[in-house]
Amino acid sequence: MDNLSDTLKKLKITAVDRTEDSLEGCLDCLLQALAQNNMETSEKIQGSGILQLFASLLIPQSSCTAKVANIIAEVAKNEFMRIPCVDAGLISPLVQLLNSKDQEVLLQTGRALGNICYDSHEGRSAVDQAGGAQIVIDHLRSLCSITDPANEKLLTVFCGMLMNYSNENDSLQAQLINMGVIPTLVKLLGIHCQNAALTEMCLVAFGNLAELESSKEQFASTNIAEELVKLFKKQIEHDKREMIFEVLAPLAENDAIKLQLVEAGLVECLLEIVQQKVDSDKEDDIAELKTASDLMVLLLLGDESMQKLFEGGKGNVFQRVLSWIPSNNHQLQLAGALAIANFARNDGNCIHMVDNGIVEKLMDLLDRHVEDGNVTVQHAALSALRNLAIPVVNKAKMLSAGVTEAVLKFLKSEMPPVQFKLLGTLRMLIDAQAEAAEQLGKNVKLVERLVEWCEAKDHAGVMGESNRLLSALIRHSKSKDVIKTIVQSGGIKHLVTMATSEHVIMQNEALVALALIAALELGTAEKDLESAKLVQILHRLLADERSAPEIKYNSMVLICALMGSESLHKEVQDLAFLDVVSKLRSHENKSVAQQASLTEQRLTVDS
């Protein structure tokens, strides 16, 4: 280290004199010291004030330039040296050197800038201001097709520099995307796929850029899908495949890229991984099985990619996914059920699947998870059943297959996601199915649980679905017994509250259910309707200009139905409904105007 102090002193003198030979000797000595103990040597260099001198030594025509850039690259491996390098004014001359024709100078300059930018806001900012990124991208473009080892090494360094420059910085990543870095990197990957270091650099860069929404369109216009799948097929090592997965996952969120990946044969690769890893208990294999099956489900979220893989229900992929459902592996059961839920996104697919026995498979799966079951599997299987129950022709088939009984086994679940899907599935099943709605509506345990969930303030989804199912039980059954069960279980107040929902569809469902209650069982529900302040709420809905036409219409129908109750009739009279209703006779909506005339007559006669 004493030797180092002498070198630093000598360097100060030679840097001013510019005697190349002795300068070179000093620089070699520094590089040697850095190789032996980088941190300590860097501290000495910083203390000596020599960094400022380096700026004057970074000149294109000097034979020592590459060594100076190499020293800067080495010291900038230390976090504490990055800001001093910026403060010493090294960025601008380094960026100027990017215009050099000398390959070694370019290599060391790329390293120096990359290391200064690593995790350093100041470094990145200085390189940005000096315009370094564009020059590097231009180099990548012009050197892209040359495959000799020295050039590949330079390309790797330049890719690394851009990565350090933009890592986790959205605005700099966006800048690189605007400069057209994506097509260039994709081309690099295609040409240099035999070079492990360069391939790895490209993948890390893709992983960074793919997180940005604006990158997806650019990626979609390249052949990235084809290149990644080609690369994926060659990989045997878990770590390498994992790197590719990390790029595939964010890219596959884009529908156009989903389809490209399907067409490039990614699905076959994923199915093969599942087959290889399904019985392994090694941690890496379990992780890879999860990643592959999750990605498979993600690809099915795109309408076109999903339909391509469904192939009319005859496709190999669809059949393989079906075989996951009865498997003993929870991850595969989950992915299988989620995949079915994704396939069940149009009526044709749903009808085909129900006709081919998918419902029984899902019910068997649910059965295996009733006691202390896996919540994610329960949720996924219920999601699939809910989607399958949407087409009208499927409802009766699913009801007679015993789906309601299978679903009701989860009524005791305390998990909101499961509760939410359970409610949605039952609501879909009873739509326009009077008998099923009546049977469920007389099920006291179910109705009591619904009333309880109508108060689940922490879970808006569960609360909303419970209200909607309560209303649906009345609307589809039109049954006095169902209404009595709901009154006895304390459900009326929730239906009245639902009429004030911010969602028009829910308001409407509540008003129609309340009108049926008033028409069929007014005496039974009278007290509950009074204490829930229904009449005041209806007055408010009619007086509010923002209320939708169908809300006004159904509120007036309900007012007329309430007139059969003495106490509610009196409330209506006390609230001067006539004023509000008569104004609605000139409403632009014909149905509302007509109903206003009828309601006005009714109010006048009964007053």
Disulfide bonds with the S-S distance in Angstrom:
none
